[in-house]
Amino acid sequence: MLGKRGDNKFPCTGARITRVEFHKEVSKHRITPFDDGIGRGDAHTNDTELPDVGVHYWLDAGTRLKYILKVWVED
């Protein structure tokens, strides 16, 4: 099938992670004038250990995925 999946890694520095907030929005994305899109996908954190924080995602064609990742670290 057409779509996309992968992992995003974000470097973090600090002594330890004290809090992680993750919010996602999955919606349909029009790919042709006659197609409303599929709107199937997901994302979640898959690594919350220093030195990186990771997000795993997948989405079908015709899907828009937005996410916000906030990480609090202790020095």
C-alpha positions in Angstrom: 0.0 0.0 0.0 1.0 3.6 -0.4 1.9 5.3 2.8 4.7 6.2 5.1 6.2 4.9 8.3 9.3 5.8 10.3 11.0 7.0 13.4 11.9 10.5 14.4 14.7 11.0 16.9 15.2 14.2 18.9 18.4 14.7 20.9 18.0 15.8 24.5 20.6 16.8 27.0 20.2 16.7 30.8 20.6 14.4 33.8 17.2 12.7 33.4 13.8 13.2 31.7 11.2 14.2 34.3 8.1 14.5 32.0 7.0 13.8 28.5 3.9 15.2 26.8 2.7 13.9 23.5 -0.3 15.1 21.5 -1.2 14.0 18.0 -3.8 14.9 15.4 -4.6 12.5 12.5 -6.8 13.8 9.7 -7.8 13.2 6.1 -5.6 14.9 3.4 -7.0 15.4 -0.1 -4.6 13.9 -2.6 -6.8 14.5 -5.7 -9.8 16.8 -6.4 -12.1 13.7 -6.3 -10.6 11.9 -3.3 -11.3 13.0 0.3 -8.3 11.0 1.6 -8.1 8.1 4.0 -7.2 9.6 7.3 -5.7 6.5 8.9 -2.4 6.7 10.9 -0.9 6.8 14.3 2.1 8.0 16.3 3.5 7.3 19.7 6.7 7.8 21.7 8.9 4.7 21.5 12.0 5.9 23.3 12.0 8.2 26.3 15.6 7.5 27.5 18.4 10.0 27.1 20.2 11.0 24.9 17.3 10.9 22.5 13.5 10.9 22.5 11.9 8.9 19.7 8.6 9.0 18.0 7.4 6.1 15.8 4.7 7.0 13.2 2.8 5.4 10.3 0.2 6.8 7.9 -1.7 5.7 4.9 -1.8 7.8 1.7 -4.3 10.6 2.0 -3.5 11.2 5.7 -2.1 14.2 7.5 -0.3 13.6 10.8 0.7 16.4 13.2 2.2 15.9 16.6 3.6 18.0 19.4 6.3 16.5 21.7 7.3 18.3 24.9 10.1 17.0 27.0 11.2 18.3 30.4 14.7 17.4 31.6 16.5 17.9 34.9 20.0 19.3 34.8 
